[in-house]
Amino acid sequence: MEHYEKKISFLGENIQTIRKHRGMKQQELADRIGINMQSLSKIERGVNYPTFDTLEKIMDVLGVTPNELLSGEW
């Protein structure tokens, strides 16, 4: 379970890093993917894991591939 939790946290950190690199505020990304800011904050902090649908929207809005998002190399 600990390994799984690290992956969630890493994914959230990557989302946050890419979002900031793109010059987007948390509220802007949340609005564009159709979730509230609190939900996005929990994803970025690794508290919650995004649904597949939400993850697809995040990748689309941030302009990254799944490999880029998961590897942290974009």
PyRosetta script that sets phi, psi and omega in degrees:
from pyrosetta import init, pose_from_sequence

init()
pose = pose_from_sequence("MEHYEKKISFLGENIQTIRKHRGMKQQELADRIGINMQSLSKIERGVNYPTFDTLEKIMDVLGVTPNELLSGEW")
pose.set_psi(1, -36.7)
pose.set_omega(1, -178.8)
pose.set_phi(2, -61.5)
pose.set_psi(2, -41.2)
pose.set_omega(2, 179.0)
pose.set_phi(3, -61.4)
pose.set_psi(3, -41.4)
pose.set_omega(3, 178.5)
pose.set_phi(4, -62.4)
pose.set_psi(4, -43.5)
pose.set_omega(4, -179.8)
pose.set_phi(5, -63.1)
pose.set_psi(5, -36.5)
pose.set_omega(5, 178.0)
pose.set_phi(6, -64.7)
pose.set_psi(6, -38.9)
pose.set_omega(6, 179.2)
pose.set_phi(7, -64.7)
pose.set_psi(7, -41.6)
pose.set_omega(7, 178.6)
pose.set_phi(8, -61.1)
pose.set_psi(8, -46.0)
pose.set_omega(8, -179.7)
pose.set_phi(9, -62.3)
pose.set_psi(9, -42.6)
pose.set_omega(9, -179.0)
pose.set_phi(10, -63.4)
pose.set_psi(10, -42.0)
pose.set_omega(10, 178.0)
pose.set_phi(11, -61.6)
pose.set_psi(11, -46.6)
pose.set_omega(11, 179.1)
pose.set_phi(12, -60.9)
pose.set_psi(12, -41.5)
pose.set_omega(12, 178.2)
pose.set_phi(13, -63.1)
pose.set_psi(13, -40.5)
pose.set_omega(13, 178.8)
pose.set_phi(14, -64.9)
pose.set_psi(14, -42.5)
pose.set_omega(14, 178.1)
pose.set_phi(15, -59.2)
pose.set_psi(15, -46.7)
pose.set_omega(15, -178.8)
pose.set_phi(16, -63.5)
pose.set_psi(16, -44.0)
pose.set_omega(16, -179.0)
pose.set_phi(17, -63.0)
pose.set_psi(17, -45.6)
pose.set_omega(17, -179.8)
pose.set_phi(18, -65.7)
pose.set_psi(18, -42.2)
pose.set_omega(18, 179.5)
pose.set_phi(19, -58.4)
pose.set_psi(19, -47.2)
pose.set_omega(19, -179.4)
pose.set_phi(20, -65.9)
pose.set_psi(20, -38.9)
pose.set_omega(20, 178.3)
pose.set_phi(21, -62.2)
pose.set_psi(21, -32.6)
pose.set_omega(21, 178.9)
pose.set_phi(22, -82.1)
pose.set_psi(22, -2.2)
pose.set_omega(22, 178.4)
pose.set_phi(23, 74.5)
pose.set_psi(23, 27.7)
pose.set_omega(23, -178.4)
pose.set_phi(24, -102.4)
pose.set_psi(24, 140.6)
pose.set_omega(24, 172.7)
pose.set_phi(25, -82.4)
pose.set_psi(25, 156.8)
pose.set_omega(25, 179.9)
pose.set_phi(26, -57.1)
pose.set_psi(26, -43.1)
pose.set_omega(26, -179.6)
pose.set_phi(27, -62.6)
pose.set_psi(27, -38.4)
pose.set_omega(27, -179.8)
pose.set_phi(28, -63.9)
pose.set_psi(28, -46.3)
pose.set_omega(28, 178.9)
pose.set_phi(29, -64.9)
pose.set_psi(29, -43.5)
pose.set_omega(29, 179.3)
pose.set_phi(30, -57.9)
pose.set_psi(30, -45.4)
pose.set_omega(30, 179.5)
pose.set_phi(31, -62.4)
pose.set_psi(31, -42.4)
pose.set_omega(31, -176.0)
pose.set_phi(32, -70.9)
pose.set_psi(32, -25.4)
pose.set_omega(32, 179.2)
pose.set_phi(33, -101.5)
pose.set_psi(33, -3.1)
pose.set_omega(33, 172.6)
pose.set_phi(34, 82.4)
pose.set_psi(34, 29.5)
pose.set_omega(34, 174.4)
pose.set_phi(35, -126.7)
pose.set_psi(35, 166.6)
pose.set_omega(35, 178.8)
pose.set_phi(36, -83.1)
pose.set_psi(36, 161.9)
pose.set_omega(36, -174.8)
pose.set_phi(37, -63.1)
pose.set_psi(37, -33.8)
pose.set_omega(37, 179.7)
pose.set_phi(38, -63.8)
pose.set_psi(38, -39.5)
pose.set_omega(38, 178.4)
pose.set_phi(39, -65.3)
pose.set_psi(39, -42.7)
pose.set_omega(39, 178.1)
pose.set_phi(40, -63.9)
pose.set_psi(40, -41.5)
pose.set_omega(40, 178.3)
pose.set_phi(41, -59.0)
pose.set_psi(41, -42.4)
pose.set_omega(41, 179.0)
pose.set_phi(42, -65.1)
pose.set_psi(42, -37.1)
pose.set_omega(42, 177.3)
pose.set_phi(43, -65.3)
pose.set_psi(43, -47.4)
pose.set_omega(43, -177.9)
pose.set_phi(44, -64.7)
pose.set_psi(44, -31.3)
pose.set_omega(44, 179.4)
pose.set_phi(45, -85.9)
pose.set_psi(45, -5.0)
pose.set_omega(45, 178.9)
pose.set_phi(46, 80.7)
pose.set_psi(46, 14.2)
pose.set_omega(46, 178.1)
pose.set_phi(47, -77.8)
pose.set_psi(47, -41.7)
pose.set_omega(47, 178.5)
pose.set_phi(48, -121.9)
pose.set_psi(48, 156.2)
pose.set_omega(48, 176.5)
pose.set_phi(49, -106.7)
pose.set_psi(49, 136.4)
pose.set_omega(49, -179.0)
pose.set_phi(50, -70.6)
pose.set_psi(50, 151.4)
pose.set_omega(50, 172.1)
pose.set_phi(51, -67.6)
pose.set_psi(51, 164.1)
pose.set_omega(51, 179.3)
pose.set_phi(52, -60.0)
pose.set_psi(52, -41.5)
pose.set_omega(52, 179.2)
pose.set_phi(53, -60.6)
pose.set_psi(53, -45.6)
pose.set_omega(53, 179.5)
pose.set_phi(54, -65.6)
pose.set_psi(54, -40.3)
pose.set_omega(54, 179.3)
pose.set_phi(55, -62.3)
pose.set_psi(55, -41.4)
pose.set_omega(55, 176.9)
pose.set_phi(56, -61.0)
pose.set_psi(56, -42.9)
pose.set_omega(56, 179.5)
pose.set_phi(57, -65.3)
pose.set_psi(57, -40.9)
pose.set_omega(57, 178.3)
pose.set_phi(58, -59.9)
pose.set_psi(58, -47.5)
pose.set_omega(58, -179.7)
pose.set_phi(59, -62.3)
pose.set_psi(59, -39.7)
pose.set_omega(59, 179.9)
pose.set_phi(60, -64.7)
pose.set_psi(60, -48.7)
pose.set_omega(60, -177.9)
pose.set_phi(61, -66.5)
pose.set_psi(61, -39.9)
pose.set_omega(61, -178.8)
pose.set_phi(62, -82.0)
pose.set_psi(62, -12.6)
pose.set_omega(62, 177.9)
pose.set_phi(63, 70.3)
pose.set_psi(63, 41.8)
pose.set_omega(63, 178.8)
pose.set_phi(64, -126.6)
pose.set_psi(64, 156.5)
pose.set_omega(64, 176.2)
pose.set_phi(65, -87.7)
pose.set_psi(65, 165.1)
pose.set_omega(65, 176.2)
pose.set_phi(66, -56.7)
pose.set_psi(66, -42.1)
pose.set_omega(66, 179.6)
pose.set_phi(67, -62.4)
pose.set_psi(67, -42.1)
pose.set_omega(67, 178.6)
pose.set_phi(68, -63.9)
pose.set_psi(68, -42.1)
pose.set_omega(68, -178.5)
pose.set_phi(69, -65.7)
pose.set_psi(69, -42.6)
pose.set_omega(69, -176.8)
pose.set_phi(70, -78.8)
pose.set_psi(70, -30.5)
pose.set_omega(70, -178.0)
pose.set_phi(71, -84.9)
pose.set_psi(71, -23.7)
pose.set_omega(71, -176.4)
pose.set_phi(72, 81.3)
pose.set_psi(72, 11.4)
pose.set_omega(72, 179.9)
pose.set_phi(73, -115.9)
pose.set_psi(73, 106.5)
pose.set_omega(73, -179.4)
pose.set_phi(74, -131.5)
pose.dump_pdb("model.pdb")
